[in-house]
Amino acid sequence: MEPLNLIYWIKLGLGALAAIICVALRVNDIFTGIVMSTAVYLLSDRILKQMFAAKVDKLSSITKTGISIYIISWIFFWVLLYTLYSY
């Protein structure tokens, strides 16, 4: 698997992980959720840059790859899990 494809799938999983963290900490408002998901994204981006720096042409491609799937999966899983565990 190519490095950018792998980064894409990792960020999909990290979006779900960020949602699980938000639900586990019982985050209710969107601002706190955005701050937490941004923190997870920035931390994971730093780690992924260290892991894949030699395998890609530009480091900015690591940051840009998968940002949309990260946001979509975070929102999807946060809403789904919040709905399931709010009762």
N, C-alpha and C positions, 0 to 999 in steps of 0.2 A: 504494500500500500504506500502511496506517495505521502510525503510529510504533510502537505497541506490538507489532503483528505483525512489523514489521521487527526490533525488539529481540529478540523471541522467536527468530527465525531466526538472528540474529547470535549469540545465546548458545548455540544448538545448535552452530554452527560453532566457537565458542570452547571448548566442552566437548571437541570433537574435537581442537582445537589443544592444549589442556592435556594430553590423553592422548598426543599426539605428542611433546610436550616431555618428559613422564615417561618414555616409551620411549626417546627419544633420549639422555636423561641416565642411562638404565639404573637407574631407581628401582625397588627391589625391595620395600620395605616400605610398608604402607598409610599409616603416619603421615606419612612424607615426601611421599607422593603427595597426601595430603589438604592438607598445608601448601602444596605447590606449586599445586594446583588452586585453593585459597582465594586465594592471591596473584594468580593470573591473573584470578580472578573479581573481586576487589576493584579491581584495576587497570583492568579493562575496565569495571566499573561506574562508576568515576570518569570515564572517557573518555566513556561513553555518556550520563552525566548532563550533561556539557558539550555534547554534540552535540544532545541531544533535550530540553533544559530548557525551551525555548520552545514545544515541540510537545505537551507533555503537561500534564495538570492538576496532578499532584503528583509530586515527585521520587521519592517512595517507591515509586510504581508502576513506575518504571524498575528499581529494585532487585528488586522482587518478581516482575516479569514474567520468566518463563523460567528461574527458579532450578531448578525440578524437571527441565526438559529439559537444563539444563547438567550437573547431577549425573548424570542417566541416561546422557547421551551420553559424558561423561567416563569413567564406569565401563565402559560398553560398549566404547568404542574402546580404552581402556587394556588391558582383558582381551584383546580381539581382537588388537591389535598386539603385546602382550607374548607372547601365545601363538605368533603367527606368527614373531616375531623372536627367540625364546628358543632356537631350535635352531641 
